[in-house]
């Protein structure tokens, strides 16, 4: 069936819709032997040969969805930019599937991360327009005072945009929970810094409806069919 090139790539598990568009803009996608730089180009997997980084794309794989408690030190990218670079997708290499992370967590941030081969699912989960919350646990070496909570709630400027969290809650002496919506790069770290706090550790507890729960660091589970259907409805 004919469809937009970016949507075809996302459906085949190459990347999220946004990631597929970047691959196309970067000239890393060929259609019938020619570099194609327009994501909206109409293609048909039954008719056209599509290559990404020189690898021929086959018809869409069965969709899979995993929730991981990301360990520190792993990068949320499929591009190994250094020989000893550890990638999140390496943890799933034994499955033999083409997977990608939905959005990114910093290398040193742990916690809830979705790994899938369904680009449309990833787009719906991570894009701000769908309004899915992200909840983080922040640990500092300081007593959390009322003025810190006020500063966190007030927000700060991140990437040229004023960002304020949806909810800020003190858990104990040096621990806070923050719920955000936007998903800007480093936004939680920037909020903590602007409030005059020194960050010791950062972990994501929840992304949208998917809660980390009792998963240990480095552990993962496959999302159930019911969870996927509930999210899609």
Phi, psi and omega in degrees: 000136181286139179201174179295143182303315182297322180290322177298315180297318179296318180294334178273001177080018179289318182190175171293169180302316179294319178296322178296320178298321179295319177302318180293313180299326182281000178076024183261007181239132176242142173240118182054042174086355182246137177298131180240123185248012182245109182301334184276358179304133181277128180224166180223120181298334179282344185244322187256148172265122182242128179240142172235120183053037176085358180257129181288134181269130177264181178297161187304135175283165172299135184284136178228153186217125181233144172251122183244142166268094188298130174281157173293152176093356180254141183261141179268069178207159176260001181258116180277102187271358176208150185304322183262012181291128179263127181252146176304319183295341176299331181291345182244011187300327183293345180281342179068030181247153174274105186238163174211160177275143176273106186073191185222148164245144177305156181307320185267002178268137178254176170114198192295125180213134178264133176238131186205178169237017181251099183295326180292320175299314180299318179299317182292327182283321192260336186288133183304332183296340180271350170069035179273129182285156173228124184249132184237150173251122182246131175243134178232174177257021184238154171291130180278113183262163178305324180292330175294315180296322178296317180295319178297316181294328180293323178095187180202173180271127179230123181052043176079006181232138179284124183242130173230139182290158177285325182209141175230129184219128174282130180264312177204193190315306184240025186232135182228150167250134178233132175248126181236166181241323193291315182081027176292150179300128177063017188299319181293318177299321180291323177297315180295317179297316182294335179276001178079025180252149177261121184279127175264317179206153182223128180221139177267125181270333187204142171229114187060228181274000188263111188257136182299317178063229186265008179298129177280166179304128179086353179272154178214161175219155177277134177294143181283161178299323179297319179297319180294316181295319178298319180292322184285339185281000000 
